[in-house]
Amino acid sequence: MDTYIPLISSGTAGPLGVLHLPRFWLKASLEARGRLDSRYPGCGKGFDQMTLNDLGLDRAATLAFIRDSRPTYPQFEAWVKRQPGVKLDAASIEKHNAAVRGYIHDDETRRGVLKNNGLPDDDTAVKDAIRLNDLDSWQEFHEAVLK
């Protein structure tokens, strides 16, 4: 059975405007089917948990819905909108999006991603987690599929 590297960026938002939510849906959906590349968590402690917390979503209920219902992305967003206590007002979404955009990986993670991509760790280096995660996923995809 093929497994997949999730190539939707944390910097991508769906119709609700929530950054990382499409990537979370993809990773959780792939994991629920045993199709997520083993280097990725279906629901990790970083952006995944941040997104659940910021939106006020219950982790277990969200993962169960994805596992049991196999929703398309629009179906997943519709479910999110129906959850009790969900925080989807403009201020909550912008606060979450700013936190995602502003997240910076630790030095060791940054150095590793840059090194794996043959990029210098200097003043011009990418610092934010969104772009570092993208570089990491693209490199892993290249190694697994394109090389």
Summary of the structure (lengths in Angstrom):
residues: 147
radius of gyration: 15.8
end to end distance: 19.6
largest distance: 46.5
contacts: 430
relative contact order: 0.16
helix: 56%
strand: 4%
